[in-house]
Amino acid sequence: MERSNLTDHTRRQIRQALEQGFQPAPWLRRQVIQGVRLEQARAQRKEGTHMDTINWTGQKRISRPLVVTAAAVAAAIVAVLLLATRTAPPAVSQASPTVAYLNAAHQGWDSWYRLYNFADSQCSNTVAGMPLASQCRADTIQLKAETQAFLDRLDAVAVPAQLRDRHQTLKQGLRDIEPLLDQRIAALDSGNLQALDAANLAVFRQEVHGIHLAIMSIDCWPKAAEVKRTEDGGSLGCVQN
């Protein structure tokens, strides 16, 4: 039997978070999301359907339309994790400027990434021939607004000295995706699916290498973050040496 990417170790961490009431580390939330995506991709391959094939060097090939997005499934799991934190005592003093910054960064990231996944699904399916252009456009406009909201959130909190360079990298990544979102909207308005496909790919690359990698590098400090190639495509993680 094929082993699930959502490892037993990760499952134990989720159970401990629920049973003990501790807030999961930000990387655990993303590991859950990535695990759900990979599990769903395997399940759909067994049923004769395919999700987007992602090459983490920056290429994305649209296969058959997605009916259910991994983001929706992952959001349900993350919601359960977050529910356990509402009454949990903080592990460290909330007066810490580092904690305040990390809270702001991850609240902004969680909101932004949720909208990114919704827009990515609608726009990828539009290229694949589904009548979702209006949803793609609306979600992209909402994502652009959320990008500015994320930047505003980052500007409103003091940045710890050790994270200043990584903070600036994250902000630049967010700024750089805004014109790419405009290109997606322009492609939609022109009705050019080839241009939309190219715009989707550009947005995807910037999300991975410009934003996701930046937020992961903040988690990994003082280590760096990297895109790791795996047999399933790739993942983000901390440099181990």
N, C-alpha and C positions, 0 to 999 in steps of 0.2 A: 504494500500500500504506500502511496506517495506521501511523504511527510509534509505536514503543513508548514508554511513559512512563519506562521504565528506560533512561535516555539513554545514548548512547555514552560521554559523559563519566563517568557513574557506573560503567559497565562497565569503563572503563579504570582507575578508582580501585580497583575490586575486584581486577582483575588485578594491579595494582601492590602491593596489600596482600598478595596471595598470593605474588607473586614476590619481594618484598623483605622480607617477614616483619614489616612494621610493623603495629602495632595500628590498625585503622580508627577514625576519630573516631566518637563515639556517634551523631552526626547521620547518618553514612553507613549505619549499621545500620538506622535508621528509614527512610531513603530507600529502601533495598532492600526493606523490608517494604511500604512504601506502593506502590512500583513493582510488586511482585509482585501485590499486591491489585488494582491497576488493570488490569494485564495479564490477570489471571484473569477480571475482570469483563468485559473486552472479548471474551475468548475465549468466555465463556459466553453473551454476547449474540449472538455470531455463530452459536452452536449452538441458539439459540432458548430458552435458559434465562436466568435473571437472578439476580444476587446481590442483597444488601440495597442499596437505593437510599439513599444517605446525603446529606442536605443539611446542610452544616456550620453552619447556623444553629441546629441542634439537633433536626431532625426526621429520623426514620428510619422508612421504610416497608418492611414485610416483604413480599417477593415470594414466589418459589418456594423450597423448602427447599434449603439448601446441602448438597452431598454431600461436597465436599472443601473444607476451610477454607484460606484464604490463609495463615493463621498457620502451618499445618503446612509449607507449601512454603517460606515465608520462614524458618522455624526451621532448615530444612536449609541454606539459603544462609548464614544467620548463623553456624551451626555451623562451616561451612567457613572463614568469616572468622576465627572465634575460634581454630580449630585452628592457623592460621598464627601466632598470637601466643604460643603456649606456649613456644617456644624463642627468641623474639625479644627482644633486649636492649631495656630501657626507653628511650624517647626522652629522658626527663628523670628526674632523681633521684626515687626512690620515697620519699625522706625529705620531700619537699615536702608541706606540709599541704594545699595545694590539690589535688594529685594524689591524696592519700589520700582526701580528701572526694569528689572526682569518681568515684574507683573505687568507693567505698561507694554513692554515689547511683546509679550506673549498674548495679552488680551488683543492687541492690534493684529498680531499674526493670526490668531484663531479666527477672528472675524473676517480678515482678508482672505485667508486660505479657503474658508468655506465658500465664499462667493466666487473665488477663482475656480474651484472645482465645478460649481454649478455652470458657470459661463463656459468653461472648457468643454463640458459634456454637450451643452446645447450647440455650441459652435462646431464641434467635431461632427456631431450628427447632422448638422446642416450641410457640411461638405459631403457627407455620406449619402445625401439625398432626402433626408427627412425634412418636412415642412416646419422647421424650427427657427427660421431666420429672425422673426420678430422677437422670440425669446432670447436668442443669441444676442441680438442688439441691446435689448433691455438689460440683460445680465451684464453685458460688457460696460454699459453706461453706469450701472450700479457699482461694478468693480472699480471703475475709474474713480468714482466718488469715494469709495472705501479706501482706495490708494491714498488719496489726499487726507482722509481721516486718520489713516495709519501714520502718515507723516506728521500731522498735527499732534497726535498722541505722543510721538517720539520727541517732538519739540517741547512738550509741556512737562517733561520730567528731567531731573538732573541726571547727567550721564556719569557713571563711575569712571575714574581716570583710566583704569585698566581696560575699559571697554570702548574708549572714545574712537579709536580707529575702526573697530568693527561696527560701531554705531553709524559712523559716516558711510561705511560700505553698504550697510543696509539701506540707509536713506537714499544713496545714489542708485541702488538697485531699484527702489520704488520709483524714483524720478524717471529712470530710463525705460520703465515699462509703460509709462503714460502715452508717449507717442506711438508705441506699438499697438496699444488699445485703440488709438485713433485710426491707425491703419486698418485694423479689423473692421471698425465701423464703416470706414470708407469702402472697403471691399464689399461689405454687406449692401451698402446703398447702391453700389454699381451693379450688383447681381453677379459678380464675377467669382465663381466658386474656386477657380484656380488661385486667384489673388487672396481669397479668404483662407484657403489651405496654407498658403505661404505666410499669411499674417498669424494664423494659429500656431504655426511652427515657431515663428519669431517670439511670440508671447510665451510659448512653452519653454524655449531655451532661456529666456530672461527669468522666468519663474524659478527654474532649476538653478542656474548658475549665478543669477544676480540677486535673488531674494531668498530662496530656500536655503542656499548655501550660506548666505550671510546670517540668517537667524540661527542656523545650526552652529556657526562659528562662535556666536555669542554663548550658546549652550556649552560649547566645548572648551571655552577659555579655561586655562591658558594654552591648551592645545589648539591646533588648527582643525578645520573641517575639510572633508573631501567627498567627492562623488566616487563611490565604490562600484565597480562593475561586478555583477554576479551573473549566475546562469539564468536568473529570471529577468535580467535587464540591468538593474542598478539600484543603489540606495545611497543615502547620505549618512555620514558618520564622522566620528572624531579620528584624526590621525593617531595611530597607536604608537609610533616611534618617533 
